[in-house]
Amino acid sequence: MNYSFGKHTYFDKRESKEKVVPQLYLENAEEYGYYFIDEITNLSKDYLLKILDGLEKVLIGELSQYDFGYEVYTIECLRDISLVKDVTDNWSIVGEIATKDLHHLLKDWTNYISSFD
């Protein structure tokens, strides 16, 4: 899983000021479902920390499974593989990610968005 982070700058007319927001770029993002990036980037920092704790427990065998999601997808994390499921389409599997890769992505993303606090 290859990814990078960036910034998007825009002018907020309601507040009459320029804003900068974090961006996630994911190579072959369509492999993880159309809304995957939106799901990840909309997770709050507090929720991300909770997810990371759950994933770490799955990876060391303390938990057999950990699920999380935001709006359209739920991600069912098992020790080796995490399944991205579309809750609006009968929980169909739209992507698979190695759990350790997902953990790395979420940890790096959490660290990156912390610089925007």
N, C-alpha and C positions, 0 to 999 in steps of 0.2 A: 504494500500500500504506500504509494508516494503522494505526499501532500506538501503544501507550503502555505504560508500565511501572508497576508498583506493588509492594506488599509484602504478604505473607501472614504473619500472626502466629499461632502455635499453641503449645500446651503439649506438650512431649515428655515423656511419662510415664516412659520408660526413663531419661532423664537428669534428670528432675525439674526442668526449667527451660523457660522460654519461649524460643521461637526465631522468628526472622524470616527469611523466604526471599524472593528476588525472584520477581516474576510478570510474564509477558508477556501483554498483551491485544492481539489482532489483529482488526481489523475484517474481517468476512467470512472468518473463518479457514477455514471449510469449503471455500472455493475452492482451498485449498492442500493439502487432504487432512485427514482426521479426526485424524491423529496429528501433524500438522506442528508445533504449538506444543510438544508433549511432546518431539519430536525436537530442536528448537532449545534448549529450556530444559535439556535433559539433557547438552548438550555442555559439556565442561570448558573453562575459560578457555584453557588451553594449546592445546587442539584448535581452539578458535575463532580464536586467533591464527594458527595454521597455515592454517586455511580462508581467513581474510582475506587472507593472503599469496597463496594460490592464486587467489582471486577477482580480486585486483588484477592479477595476471599475465594472467589471461584478459581483463580489461577493457582492458589496454593492448596486447594482442595478442602477448605473450610466450608464452602457452600458448593452444592452440585449445580446450581443454576442461579442466575440473577437476571431479572428483566427490567428494562427501563424504556421510556419513550417520551414523546412530547405531544404530538397531535395526530399525525397520519400513520406513523410507524411505531412498532414496539420492537425492541431488540432483545432477543432471547439469547443470553450468554451462557454457554457451556464451557467447559475447561479448554477445549481445543478450537471450537468454532462458535461464532455468533451468527444467528439467523435474523435477518431484517424482515419483519412481517408487516404487511399492509393491513391495518385494522379496518379500513374501509372496504376491503375486498376479501372478506371472509378469512382474514388472517393468512392470506397467501404469502409464501416466501418470495421476496423480490431480490434478495441478495444474501451473500454469505461473506463473512470476514473472519479471519483468524482472530481469536479473542485477544491474544497478546498484541496484535497489530492495532486492534481497536483501543486497547488500554493505552498504548503509546500515543495514538492520535489524541485521545481525550486528555491525557496528561499534558501533552505539549500544547493543546488548545487552551486548557485551563491556565497554564503558565503564561501563554501569549495574551489572553484576554485580561489577565491580572494587570498588565501594564496600561490598560485603558481605564482602570478604576480612578 
